[in-house]
Amino acid sequence: MRQGEQPLTRAMAAATAGQEGADVSGYRDYRGVPSVGSWTWLKDFDIGLVTELDIAEALARTAEDSAVGLRVYLRIAGAWGNCGVPADAPGAAVE
């Protein structure tokens, strides 16, 4: 289907109707890829603003953020467990 013949995505249809909102349950973007997004109509500029993110990418970021959070937690817990232990004591270093 040619670009001019494609239907508007959920986000673009809402934004061009003057609505603002978000959909985190998912819808298909212009490529047909499941996505989440938010939108608004900027009436001072007479333009719609849409931001979309592939669901797969959003979930990958969530998993990565969770792993980073766990590593930070484990470092803090490890440092807490080493309170009062001299830094040069065997096994005192937290990596």
Phi and psi in degrees as GROMACS dihedral restraints (atoms count N, CA, C in turn):
[ dihedral_restraints ]
;  ai    aj    ak    al  type     phi  dphi    fc
    3     4     5     6     1   -72.0    20    10
    4     5     6     7     1   155.6    20    10
    6     7     8     9     1   -56.9    20    10
    7     8     9    10     1   -43.4    20    10
    9    10    11    12     1   -69.3    20    10
   10    11    12    13     1   -14.9    20    10
   12    13    14    15     1   -97.0    20    10
   13    14    15    16     1    -8.4    20    10
   15    16    17    18     1   -72.9    20    10
   16    17    18    19     1   140.7    20    10
   18    19    20    21     1   -70.4    20    10
   19    20    21    22     1   156.0    20    10
   21    22    23    24     1   -68.1    20    10
   22    23    24    25     1   147.2    20    10
   24    25    26    27     1   -71.0    20    10
   25    26    27    28     1   167.2    20    10
   27    28    29    30     1   -54.8    20    10
   28    29    30    31     1   -44.1    20    10
   30    31    32    33     1   -65.5    20    10
   31    32    33    34     1   -45.9    20    10
   33    34    35    36     1   -67.9    20    10
   34    35    36    37     1   -38.6    20    10
   36    37    38    39     1   -61.5    20    10
   37    38    39    40     1   -42.4    20    10
   39    40    41    42     1   -69.0    20    10
   40    41    42    43     1   -45.0    20    10
   42    43    44    45     1   -62.8    20    10
   43    44    45    46     1   -43.6    20    10
   45    46    47    48     1   -71.2    20    10
   46    47    48    49     1   -15.9    20    10
   48    49    50    51     1   -88.4    20    10
   49    50    51    52     1     5.9    20    10
   51    52    53    54     1    82.5    20    10
   52    53    54    55     1    13.7    20    10
   54    55    56    57     1   -94.7    20    10
   55    56    57    58     1   160.6    20    10
   57    58    59    60     1  -127.7    20    10
   58    59    60    61     1   150.3    20    10
   60    61    62    63     1   171.5    20    10
   61    62    63    64     1  -167.7    20    10
   63    64    65    66     1  -152.9    20    10
   64    65    66    67     1   155.5    20    10
   66    67    68    69     1  -136.4    20    10
   67    68    69    70     1   107.7    20    10
   69    70    71    72     1  -102.9    20    10
   70    71    72    73     1     0.0    20    10
   72    73    74    75     1   -84.5    20    10
   73    74    75    76     1   -21.4    20    10
   75    76    77    78     1   110.0    20    10
   76    77    78    79     1   144.2    20    10
   78    79    80    81     1  -156.1    20    10
   79    80    81    82     1   168.8    20    10
   81    82    83    84     1   -86.7    20    10
   82    83    84    85     1   132.8    20    10
   84    85    86    87     1   -82.3    20    10
   85    86    87    88     1  -171.6    20    10
   87    88    89    90     1   -63.8    20    10
   88    89    90    91     1   -18.6    20    10
   90    91    92    93     1   -92.4    20    10
   91    92    93    94     1    -7.6    20    10
   93    94    95    96     1    89.5    20    10
   94    95    96    97     1     8.7    20    10
   96    97    98    99     1   -88.3    20    10
   97    98    99   100     1   133.0    20    10
   99   100   101   102     1   -58.8    20    10
  100   101   102   103     1   128.0    20    10
  102   103   104   105     1  -141.3    20    10
  103   104   105   106     1   165.6    20    10
  105   106   107   108     1  -120.5    20    10
  106   107   108   109     1   156.1    20    10
  108   109   110   111     1  -167.0    20    10
  109   110   111   112     1   173.1    20    10
  111   112   113   114     1  -139.5    20    10
  112   113   114   115     1   159.1    20    10
  114   115   116   117     1  -154.6    20    10
  115   116   117   118     1   160.0    20    10
  117   118   119   120     1  -158.3    20    10
  118   119   120   121     1   160.5    20    10
  120   121   122   123     1  -108.5    20    10
  121   122   123   124     1   124.5    20    10
  123   124   125   126     1   -96.1    20    10
  124   125   126   127     1    92.7    20    10
  126   127   128   129     1   -66.3    20    10
  127   128   129   130     1   -28.6    20    10
  129   130   131   132     1   -64.3    20    10
  130   131   132   133     1   -26.3    20    10
  132   133   134   135     1  -109.2    20    10
  133   134   135   136     1    -6.0    20    10
  135   136   137   138     1    56.1    20    10
  136   137   138   139     1    49.9    20    10
  138   139   140   141     1  -148.7    20    10
  139   140   141   142     1   148.0    20    10
  141   142   143   144     1   -94.1    20    10
  142   143   144   145     1   144.8    20    10
  144   145   146   147     1  -121.1    20    10
  145   146   147   148     1   124.1    20    10
  147   148   149   150     1  -129.3    20    10
  148   149   150   151     1   138.1    20    10
  150   151   152   153     1  -127.2    20    10
  151   152   153   154     1   132.0    20    10
  153   154   155   156     1  -132.1    20    10
  154   155   156   157     1   152.0    20    10
  156   157   158   159     1  -142.1    20    10
  157   158   159   160     1   132.0    20    10
  159   160   161   162     1   -57.9    20    10
  160   161   162   163     1   137.9    20    10
  162   163   164   165     1   -58.7    20    10
  163   164   165   166     1   -41.2    20    10
  165   166   167   168     1   -59.6    20    10
  166   167   168   169     1   -41.0    20    10
  168   169   170   171     1   -69.1    20    10
  169   170   171   172     1   -39.8    20    10
  171   172   173   174     1   -62.1    20    10
  172   173   174   175     1   -43.6    20    10
  174   175   176   177     1   -68.6    20    10
  175   176   177   178     1   -36.4    20    10
  177   178   179   180     1   -63.6    20    10
  178   179   180   181     1   -41.1    20    10
  180   181   182   183     1   -65.0    20    10
  181   182   183   184     1   -39.0    20    10
  183   184   185   186     1   -62.7    20    10
  184   185   186   187     1   -44.4    20    10
  186   187   188   189     1   -63.8    20    10
  187   188   189   190     1   -41.6    20    10
  189   190   191   192     1   -65.4    20    10
  190   191   192   193     1   -44.1    20    10
  192   193   194   195     1   -61.8    20    10
  193   194   195   196     1   -38.6    20    10
  195   196   197   198     1   -63.9    20    10
  196   197   198   199     1   -41.4    20    10
  198   199   200   201     1   -65.5    20    10
  199   200   201   202     1   -41.1    20    10
  201   202   203   204     1   -64.1    20    10
  202   203   204   205     1   -44.4    20    10
  204   205   206   207     1   -59.6    20    10
  205   206   207   208     1   -41.1    20    10
  207   208   209   210     1   -64.3    20    10
  208   209   210   211     1   -42.5    20    10
  210   211   212   213     1   -62.8    20    10
  211   212   213   214     1   -41.8    20    10
  213   214   215   216     1   -63.9    20    10
  214   215   216   217     1   -45.1    20    10
  216   217   218   219     1   -58.1    20    10
  217   218   219   220     1   -46.1    20    10
  219   220   221   222     1   -64.5    20    10
  220   221   222   223     1   -36.3    20    10
  222   223   224   225     1   -65.0    20    10
  223   224   225   226     1   -45.0    20    10
  225   226   227   228     1   -64.3    20    10
  226   227   228   229     1   -44.4    20    10
  228   229   230   231     1   -62.8    20    10
  229   230   231   232     1   -39.9    20    10
  231   232   233   234     1   -65.9    20    10
  232   233   234   235     1   -40.6    20    10
  234   235   236   237     1   -66.3    20    10
  235   236   237   238     1   -40.0    20    10
  237   238   239   240     1   -61.8    20    10
  238   239   240   241     1   -41.1    20    10
  240   241   242   243     1   -67.1    20    10
  241   242   243   244     1   -21.7    20    10
  243   244   245   246     1   -94.8    20    10
  244   245   246   247     1     7.3    20    10
  246   247   248   249     1   -58.0    20    10
  247   248   249   250     1   132.1    20    10
  249   250   251   252     1    84.5    20    10
  250   251   252   253     1    -4.3    20    10
  252   253   254   255     1   -95.5    20    10
  253   254   255   256     1   127.3    20    10
  255   256   257   258     1   -56.3    20    10
  256   257   258   259     1   142.4    20    10
  258   259   260   261     1   -60.1    20    10
  259   260   261   262     1   -26.4    20    10
  261   262   263   264     1   -93.4    20    10
  262   263   264   265     1     5.4    20    10
  264   265   266   267     1   -71.2    20    10
  265   266   267   268     1   144.5    20    10
  267   268   269   270     1   -57.7    20    10
  268   269   270   271     1   131.4    20    10
  270   271   272   273     1    78.1    20    10
  271   272   273   274     1     6.1    20    10
  273   274   275   276     1   -79.6    20    10
  274   275   276   277     1   -25.9    20    10
  276   277   278   279     1   -71.3    20    10
  277   278   279   280     1   134.1    20    10
  279   280   281   282     1  -106.0    20    10
  280   281   282   283     1   124.8    20    10
